[in-house]
Amino acid sequence: MPDTVVKDFIRQIISDDVAAGKHGGAVVTRFPPEPNGYLHIGHAKSICLNFEVADEHDGKTYLRFDDTNPGRESEEYARAIESDVKWLGFSWGDRLTHASDYFERLYDCAEKLIRDGKAYVDSLSADEIREHRGTLTEAGRNSPYRDREVDENLDLFRRMRAGEFADGEHVLRAKIDMSSPNMNMRDPTLYRIRHLTHQRSGDDWCIYPMYDFAHGLSDAFEGITHSLCTLEFEDHRPLYDWLLDQLDLQHRPHQYEFSRLNLAYALTSKRKLSQLVEEGVVSGWDDPRMATLAGMRRRGYPAAAIRDFCRRIGVTKKGNVIEMALLENSIRENLDAACERRMAVLRPLKVVLSNYPMDQVEIVTAVNHPHREELGVREMPFSRELYIEQDDFMEEAPRKFFRLKPGGEVRLRFAYIIRCDEVIRDDAGNVTELHCSYDPDTRSGSASSDRKVKGTIHWVSAQQAVDAEVRLYDRLFTVPDPAAADDIMAVVNSDSLQVVAAKLEPELAGARPGAAWQFERLGYFCPDAADFSDTAPVLNRVVTLRDSWAKIEKQALQQAH
């Protein structure tokens, strides 16, 4: 739990309820995902809110799976959801539940509604029900089956349960008001027939409750005090309350709505995320470019940074789009404090120091973190042949280019000043090697190293370098709101993944999943847990050192005007 909590409107409501002794001063929340896909960044906001507000009042939180639609759900998704919630840092203790735990109890509630004349079995087809429902400006029409006798409804509903009817032949509907301005109150469906095997209850059931029916009643069964939902459920609250009113259960929860997390350049639609997976645009639900929690974890986002991000954006009623830069800033701040520094060359260009002894290898000392002395230092080999970044050399350099150029000088970080004397090319004219000379009196940290140059670049010793595959991730989409695109494939960023053959300092030879480093001047990197290999390291770029997209977007805005 954070040291300082900003009291948003949800927290204020809960604090007021506790002070007034409502629910006996208890706070019980729940996170109720449907196990039909992997969780995404939008779910993180809800997870953090539900678990943290309960923790702030010594309350408890249920993880409840809304497993009422067996055609779309699986145990794979359920286990992935559990892993994601644990990874974010939260525990539900012994409060892992499922809507299917309450199937018998929910069925009894449905029969009570029928006996009380509040529900009926409708034999219209799905298209006919839709036609009778009306529009936003026109009232709906009563079903011709709405006035069936209670005994007939009970008989039909029990036969539905017994499996006598085909899918879609009947549904159970609430009897409310077909002229209600709220479409959700126009005799909503409570149960439908689905002859499908359920992942937990097997073939015990062939009728399944709708989410709106199961959700509020499950809250009541579990003693939930504050049912926290995103704003799209606001119009469902009258039905939530109507069902509780009719059934007069021992406990009465209340639903509160807040704005969902919409992140720029990302998708939070399970259907569209699934499309990306199925069409091979990404490697899976855990692809590091995806806005899923599994993808973010694999990419190397710290859970603490995501929790920090969710606190920073706050909880409001106003819908908005959060800039990707805010999430990336939380990640950078977390990693900057925690990560030791290392040197790596992503696009190597060979440098030969022509005046350096042929077989000599010396050791230079490098600090592990510029602001944390307790992290100490490490030793790096320095030799005649080195690698630098291709981008750190330019033949026709502009005036303010302070890296390496013909006849120019630059300092190698923690080592010497070198001068570029000769450029070697292949038959196609491409630069393949630089011949340079080093100044032996300029070793970093020595008493005689007072000579200054404007540029400092990173490097690795060629002989001792570790070969690695490094994956450079960028935003998966080229537009801030990909969900609004008519064709999602048309706005996929074709450059969202670049794979390079990098050279790493030897200290990184033992890199293992779970660790992360700042590669100096390049960004933050970590081993890819899914593709880990002892013999051929694979690393992901977690985030760059700065928001390069801010400049791109500013230029695009200027061009548009």
C-alpha positions in Angstrom: 0.0 0.0 0.0 1.4 3.5 -0.9 2.6 5.8 1.9 0.4 8.6 0.6 -3.0 7.9 -0.8 -4.9 10.6 -2.8 -8.5 10.5 -1.6 -10.6 10.2 -4.8 -14.4 10.1 -4.9 -14.5 6.3 -4.4 -12.2 6.5 -1.4 -14.2 9.4 0.0 -17.5 7.4 -0.3 -15.9 4.4 1.5 -14.4 6.5 4.2 -17.7 8.2 4.8 -19.5 4.8 5.0 -16.9 3.4 7.4 -17.3 6.5 9.6 -21.1 6.2 9.6 -20.8 2.5 10.5 -22.4 1.3 7.3 -22.0 -2.5 6.8 -20.7 -2.5 10.4 -17.7 -0.5 9.2 -16.6 -3.4 7.0 -15.1 -2.9 3.5 -15.3 -5.9 1.2 -14.6 -5.5 -2.5 -14.1 -7.9 -5.5 -12.4 -8.1 -8.8 -14.6 -10.2 -11.1 -12.9 -10.9 -14.4 -14.4 -13.2 -17.1 -11.9 -15.9 -17.9 -12.2 -15.4 -21.7 -8.8 -13.7 -22.3 -5.8 -12.2 -20.7 -5.9 -9.2 -18.5 -4.8 -5.8 -19.9 -3.6 -2.5 -18.5 -7.2 -1.3 -18.1 -7.8 -4.2 -15.7 -4.8 -3.1 -13.7 -6.6 0.1 -12.6 -9.6 -1.9 -11.3 -7.3 -4.5 -9.6 -5.3 -1.8 -7.8 -8.4 0.1 -6.8 -10.3 -2.9 -5.4 -7.4 -4.4 -3.5 -6.0 -1.1 -2.2 -9.2 0.5 -0.9 -9.9 -2.7 1.0 -6.4 -2.8 2.4 -6.7 0.9 3.5 -9.6 -0.1 5.8 -8.3 -3.5 6.9 -10.9 -5.1 4.6 -10.8 -7.9 2.2 -11.1 -8.5 -1.6 -12.5 -11.5 -3.5 -11.1 -12.7 -6.8 -14.3 -14.0 -8.4 -14.3 -15.5 -11.9 -17.5 -14.6 -13.9 -17.6 -18.0 -15.6 -21.1 -17.9 -16.9 -20.3 -18.2 -20.6 -18.5 -21.6 -21.2 -18.3 -21.1 -24.9 -15.6 -18.4 -24.6 -13.9 -19.3 -21.3 -11.0 -21.6 -20.3 -8.9 -22.7 -17.4 -5.8 -21.3 -19.3 -7.3 -17.8 -19.0 -8.2 -18.3 -15.4 -4.7 -19.4 -14.4 -3.2 -16.5 -16.3 -5.5 -14.0 -14.5 -4.4 -15.4 -11.1 -0.8 -15.0 -12.1 -1.3 -11.4 -13.2 -3.1 -10.4 -10.0 -0.3 -12.0 -7.9 2.4 -10.4 -10.1 0.8 -7.0 -9.5 1.4 -7.6 -5.8 -2.0 -8.5 -4.5 -3.4 -11.6 -2.6 -7.0 -12.8 -2.2 -6.1 -15.3 0.5 -8.9 -17.9 0.7 -11.3 -15.7 -1.3 -11.0 -17.2 -4.8 -14.6 -17.8 -6.0 -16.5 -18.4 -9.2 -20.0 -17.5 -10.3 -20.3 -21.2 -11.0 -20.0 -21.8 -7.2 -23.4 -20.2 -7.0 -25.2 -21.8 -9.9 -27.7 -23.7 -7.7 -28.3 -20.6 -5.5 -28.8 -18.4 -8.6 -31.2 -20.9 -10.0 -33.2 -20.8 -6.8 -33.3 -17.0 -7.1 -34.6 -17.3 -10.7 -37.4 -19.7 -9.5 -38.4 -17.2 -6.8 -38.7 -14.4 -9.4 -40.9 -16.7 -11.5 -43.1 -17.6 -8.5 -43.4 -13.9 -7.6 -44.5 -13.1 -11.1 -41.3 -11.1 -11.8 -39.9 -13.4 -14.5 -41.2 -15.5 -17.4 -40.0 -17.9 -20.0 -40.0 -16.3 -23.5 -40.2 -18.5 -26.6 -39.4 -15.7 -29.1 -36.3 -16.1 -31.2 -33.3 -13.9 -30.5 -34.1 -11.8 -33.6 -37.8 -11.5 -32.5 -36.7 -10.4 -29.0 -34.4 -7.8 -30.5 -37.3 -6.5 -32.7 -39.7 -6.3 -29.8 -37.1 -4.4 -27.7 -37.6 -1.1 -29.5 -35.1 1.7 -29.9 -33.7 4.5 -27.9 -36.6 6.7 -29.2 -39.3 4.1 -29.4 -40.7 1.9 -26.6 -40.5 -1.8 -26.9 -43.4 -4.2 -27.2 -44.5 -6.9 -24.8 -43.7 -10.5 -25.8 -46.8 -12.6 -26.5 -45.4 -15.0 -23.9 -45.1 -12.3 -21.2 -48.3 -13.3 -19.5 -47.8 -17.0 -19.2 -49.0 -18.4 -15.9 -46.5 -19.0 -13.1 -47.0 -22.7 -13.2 -46.3 -22.9 -16.9 -43.2 -20.7 -16.5 -41.9 -22.9 -13.7 -42.5 -26.0 -15.7 -40.8 -24.6 -18.8 -37.8 -23.3 -16.8 -37.3 -26.7 -15.0 -37.5 -28.4 -18.4 -34.9 -26.0 -19.7 -32.6 -27.0 -16.9 -33.3 -30.7 -17.6 -32.1 -30.3 -21.2 -35.3 -30.8 -23.0 -34.9 -27.8 -25.3 -32.4 -26.7 -27.9 -30.2 -23.7 -27.7 -32.2 -20.5 -28.3 -35.6 -22.3 -28.0 -36.4 -20.4 -24.8 -34.9 -17.8 -22.5 -35.9 -16.6 -19.0 -36.6 -12.9 -18.9 -37.3 -10.5 -16.1 -40.7 -8.8 -16.2 -40.0 -5.1 -15.7 -41.0 -2.4 -18.2 -40.8 -2.6 -22.0 -41.3 1.2 -22.2 -38.4 2.1 -19.9 -36.1 4.7 -21.3 -33.3 2.4 -20.0 -32.9 -0.4 -22.5 -31.4 -2.6 -19.8 -34.8 -2.6 -18.0 -36.8 -3.8 -21.0 -37.4 -7.3 -19.7 -33.7 -8.3 -19.9 -32.7 -11.9 -20.4 -31.7 -13.7 -17.1 -31.0 -17.2 -18.4 -30.2 -18.8 -21.8 -29.8 -22.4 -23.0 -26.3 -23.5 -23.9 -25.5 -27.2 -24.4 -21.8 -26.7 -23.6 -19.5 -28.3 -21.2 -18.4 -25.9 -18.5 -14.8 -25.9 -17.5 -15.6 -26.4 -13.8 -19.1 -27.9 -13.6 -18.8 -30.1 -16.6 -22.2 -31.1 -18.0 -24.2 -30.5 -14.9 -25.9 -27.5 -16.4 -27.2 -26.6 -19.9 -28.7 -23.2 -18.8 -26.4 -20.4 -17.7 -27.2 -17.1 -16.0 -26.5 -13.8 -17.8 -23.8 -11.5 -16.3 -26.2 -8.9 -15.1 -28.2 -11.5 -13.2 -25.2 -13.3 -11.7 -23.1 -10.3 -10.9 -25.2 -8.4 -8.3 -26.4 -11.6 -6.7 -22.9 -13.0 -6.3 -21.9 -9.6 -4.7 -24.8 -10.1 -2.2 -23.8 -13.8 -1.5 -20.2 -12.8 -0.7 -21.1 -9.8 1.4 -19.5 -7.3 -1.0 -20.0 -3.8 0.4 -18.7 -1.7 -2.5 -19.1 -3.1 -6.0 -16.7 -1.0 -8.1 -17.3 -1.0 -11.8 -16.3 1.0 -14.8 -18.7 3.6 -16.3 -20.1 1.4 -19.0 -22.0 -0.4 -16.2 -23.7 2.7 -15.0 -26.9 2.1 -17.1 -26.9 -1.5 -15.7 -27.1 -0.3 -12.0 -31.0 0.0 -12.1 -31.2 -3.6 -13.0 -28.6 -4.5 -10.4 -30.7 -2.8 -7.8 -34.0 -4.1 -9.1 -32.9 -7.7 -8.7 -31.7 -7.1 -5.2 -35.0 -5.4 -4.4 -37.1 -8.3 -5.7 -35.1 -11.0 -3.9 -34.6 -9.2 -0.6 -31.4 -10.9 0.2 -29.8 -10.7 3.7 -26.9 -8.4 2.4 -27.3 -5.4 0.2 -24.3 -4.3 -1.8 -24.1 -1.0 -3.8 -22.5 -0.5 -7.2 -20.3 2.5 -7.9 -18.9 3.5 -11.3 -15.6 5.1 -12.3 -14.0 5.9 -15.6 -12.1 3.1 -17.3 -8.4 3.3 -18.2 -8.0 4.2 -21.9 -4.3 4.3 -22.9 -3.1 6.0 -26.1 -1.6 3.8 -28.8 -2.9 0.7 -27.1 -5.9 -1.6 -27.3 -7.9 -2.8 -24.3 -10.6 -4.7 -26.3 -10.3 -8.4 -25.6 -11.9 -9.1 -29.0 -9.4 -7.0 -30.9 -6.5 -8.2 -28.9 -7.6 -11.8 -29.7 -7.7 -10.8 -33.4 -4.1 -9.7 -33.2 -3.1 -13.1 -31.8 -5.2 -15.1 -34.1 -4.0 -13.3 -37.3 -0.3 -13.6 -36.2 0.3 -9.9 -35.9 1.8 -10.7 -32.5 3.4 -13.8 -31.1 0.7 -14.4 -28.5 -1.2 -12.8 -25.6 2.2 -12.2 -23.9 3.8 -10.5 -26.8 5.8 -7.6 -25.3 4.1 -5.1 -27.6 0.6 -6.0 -26.3 -1.2 -4.0 -23.6 -1.8 -7.2 -21.7 -0.3 -7.6 -18.2 1.4 -10.8 -19.4 3.0 -8.8 -22.3 4.1 -6.0 -20.0 5.5 -8.5 -17.5 7.5 -10.3 -20.3 8.7 -7.0 -21.7 10.1 -6.1 -18.2 7.7 -3.6 -16.8 8.0 -3.6 -13.0 4.7 -4.3 -11.2 5.5 -1.5 -8.8 5.7 0.9 -11.8 2.2 -0.1 -13.0 0.8 0.3 -9.5 2.4 3.8 -9.4 1.0 4.6 -12.8 -2.6 3.6 -11.7 -2.3 5.9 -8.6 -1.0 8.8 -10.7 -3.9 8.7 -13.1 -6.4 8.7 -10.2 -10.0 7.6 -10.1 -12.6 9.9 -11.6 -16.0 9.8 -13.3 -14.7 11.6 -16.4 -13.6 9.5 -19.3 -10.2 10.4 -20.8 -7.3 9.0 -22.7 -4.0 8.6 -20.8 -0.8 9.3 -22.7 1.6 6.4 -23.1 4.3 8.8 -21.9 2.9 8.8 -18.4 3.1 5.0 -18.1 6.6 5.0 -19.6 7.7 7.7 -17.1 6.5 5.6 -14.2 8.6 2.7 -15.6 11.7 4.9 -16.1 11.5 6.3 -12.6 11.2 2.8 -11.1 14.0 1.3 -13.2 16.3 4.3 -12.8 16.5 3.9 -9.1 16.8 0.1 -9.1 18.9 -0.8 -12.2 22.7 -1.1 -12.3 24.3 0.3 -15.5 26.0 -1.8 -18.2 27.4 -1.2 -21.6 26.1 -2.8 -24.8 26.4 -2.0 -28.5 23.2 -2.7 -30.4 24.4 -2.1 -34.0 28.2 -2.8 -33.8 30.8 -0.9 -35.8 34.4 -2.3 -35.3 37.1 0.0 -34.1 40.8 -1.0 -34.2 43.2 1.1 -32.1 46.3 1.0 -34.3 48.7 2.2 -31.7 47.4 -0.1 -28.9 49.6 -3.2 -28.1 48.4 -6.1 -30.1 47.9 -8.7 -27.4 47.3 -6.4 -24.4 44.1 -6.5 -22.4 43.7 -4.1 -19.5 41.0 -3.7 -17.0 39.0 -0.4 -16.5 36.7 0.3 -13.6 33.1 1.2 -14.2 30.6 2.4 -11.6 27.4 0.3 -11.4 25.1 3.3 -10.6 26.0 7.0 -10.8 23.9 7.9 -7.7 24.1 4.8 -5.6 27.7 4.2 -4.3 26.5 1.2 -2.3 26.1 -0.7 -5.6 29.9 -0.6 -6.1 31.9 -0.9 -9.3 32.7 -3.6 -11.8 35.7 -4.4 -14.0 35.6 -4.3 -17.8 38.2 -5.5 -20.3 39.7 -3.0 -22.7 41.7 -4.1 -25.8 42.9 -3.1 -29.2 39.7 -4.1 -31.0 36.4 -2.6 -29.8 32.8 -2.2 -30.9 30.9 1.1 -30.9 27.5 2.0 -32.1 27.2 2.7 -35.8 25.2 5.9 -35.0 28.2 7.2 -33.0 30.2 7.7 -36.2 29.4 10.0 -39.1 31.6 10.9 -42.1 29.8 14.1 -43.1 29.0 15.3 -39.6 27.2 18.5 -38.8 28.9 21.2 -36.7 27.3 20.1 -33.4 27.9 16.3 -33.8 30.1 15.6 -30.8 30.7 11.9 -31.5 33.2 10.3 -33.7 34.1 11.6 -37.2 37.1 11.5 -39.5 39.9 13.4 -37.7 37.7 13.9 -34.7 38.1 12.8 -31.1 35.8 11.3 -28.6 36.2 9.8 -25.1 35.4 6.1 -24.6 33.4 5.9 -21.3 35.6 4.9 -18.4 38.6 4.6 -20.7 40.6 6.8 -23.2 40.2 9.5 -25.7 40.5 8.2 -29.3 40.9 9.9 -32.7 39.5 8.5 -36.0 42.3 8.2 -38.5 41.0 6.0 -41.3 37.6 4.7 -42.5 37.5 1.2 -44.0 34.8 0.3 -46.5 33.6 -2.9 -48.2 33.2 -3.3 -52.0 29.8 -1.7 -51.8 31.1 1.4 -50.1 29.7 0.6 -46.7 31.7 1.6 -43.6 32.8 -1.7 -42.0 35.7 -0.6 -39.7 37.4 2.4 -38.2 41.1 2.7 -37.6 41.7 5.0 -34.6 44.5 5.9 -32.3 44.2 6.3 -28.5 45.9 8.8 -26.2 47.5 6.7 -23.4 47.7 9.7 -21.1 43.9 10.2 -21.0 42.7 7.1 -19.1 39.6 8.0 -17.2 40.3 8.6 -13.5 44.0 8.9 -13.9 45.9 11.9 -12.7 47.0 12.8 -16.2 43.4 12.7 -17.7 42.7 16.4 -17.7 42.4 16.7 -21.4 38.7 17.3 -22.4 36.7 16.5 -25.5 33.0 17.2 -25.9 31.7 13.7 -26.7 31.6 10.5 -24.7 30.4 7.2 -26.2 30.0 3.7 -24.9 31.8 0.6 -26.2 32.7 -3.1 -25.6 35.8 -5.0 -26.1 35.5 -7.2 -29.2 37.3 -10.3 -28.0 35.3 -10.6 -24.7 31.9 -9.3 -26.0 28.9 -11.5 -25.4 26.7 -12.1 -28.5 23.0 -11.5 -27.9 19.7 -11.0 -29.7 18.1 -7.8 -28.6 14.5 -7.0 -29.4 13.7 -3.3 -29.7 10.0 -2.7 -29.1 8.0 0.4 -30.2 4.3 1.2 -30.1 2.2 -1.4 -31.8 0.0 1.2 -33.5 0.7 4.3 -35.5 -2.4 6.3 -34.2 -3.4 7.3 -30.6 -6.8 5.6 -30.8 -6.4 2.3 -32.8 -9.8 1.1 -31.5 -11.5 3.8 -33.7 -9.9 2.5 -36.9 -12.2 0.9 -39.4 -9.4 -1.7 -40.1 -7.2 -2.4 -37.1 -4.6 -4.0 -39.4 -4.2 -0.7 -41.3 -2.9 1.1 -38.2 -0.4 -1.6 -37.0 3.1 -0.2 -36.8 5.3 -2.3 -39.1 8.4 -1.1 -37.2 7.0 -2.0 -33.8 9.7 -4.7 -33.4 13.3 -4.6 -34.6 15.7 -7.5 -33.8 19.4 -6.7 -33.7 22.5 -8.8 -33.1 24.1 -6.9 -30.2 27.4 -7.1 -28.4 27.3 -7.0 -24.6 30.0 -6.4 -22.0 31.1 -9.8 -20.5 29.4 -9.0 -17.1 26.1 -9.7 -18.8 27.1 -13.3 -19.8 25.1 -14.7 -16.8 22.0 -12.6 -17.4 18.9 -14.3 -16.1 15.2 -13.5 -16.3 14.0 -11.3 -13.5 17.0 -8.9 -13.7 17.1 -5.6 -15.5 19.8 -3.1 -16.4 20.2 0.3 -17.9 22.3 0.0 -21.0 24.1 3.3 -21.0 22.7 5.8 -23.5 20.3 3.2 -24.9 17.5 2.4 -22.4 16.5 -0.3 -20.0 16.7 -4.0 -20.9 15.9 -7.4 -19.4 16.2 -11.0 -20.5 13.1 -12.4 -22.2 11.7 -15.0 -19.9 9.8 -16.8 -22.6 12.7 -17.2 -25.0 15.5 -17.5 -22.4 18.6 -19.4 -23.3 21.9 -20.0 -21.5 23.9 -20.1 -24.8 22.3 -17.3 -26.8 20.9 -14.5 -24.6 17.7 -12.8 -25.8 16.9 -9.4 -24.2 14.0 -7.0 -24.5 14.2 -3.3 -24.5 11.8 -2.4 -21.7 11.7 1.4 -22.3 14.0 4.0 -23.9 15.7 6.6 -21.8 13.5 9.4 -23.0 10.1 9.8 -24.7 11.2 9.9 -28.4 7.5 10.0 -29.4 6.9 13.4 -27.8 9.1 15.0 -30.5 7.5 13.0 -33.3 4.0 13.9 -32.2 5.0 17.6 -31.8 6.4 17.7 -35.3 3.2 16.0 -36.7 1.0 18.5 -34.9 3.1 21.4 -36.4 2.8 20.0 -39.9 -1.0 19.5 -39.5 -1.3 23.2 -38.7 
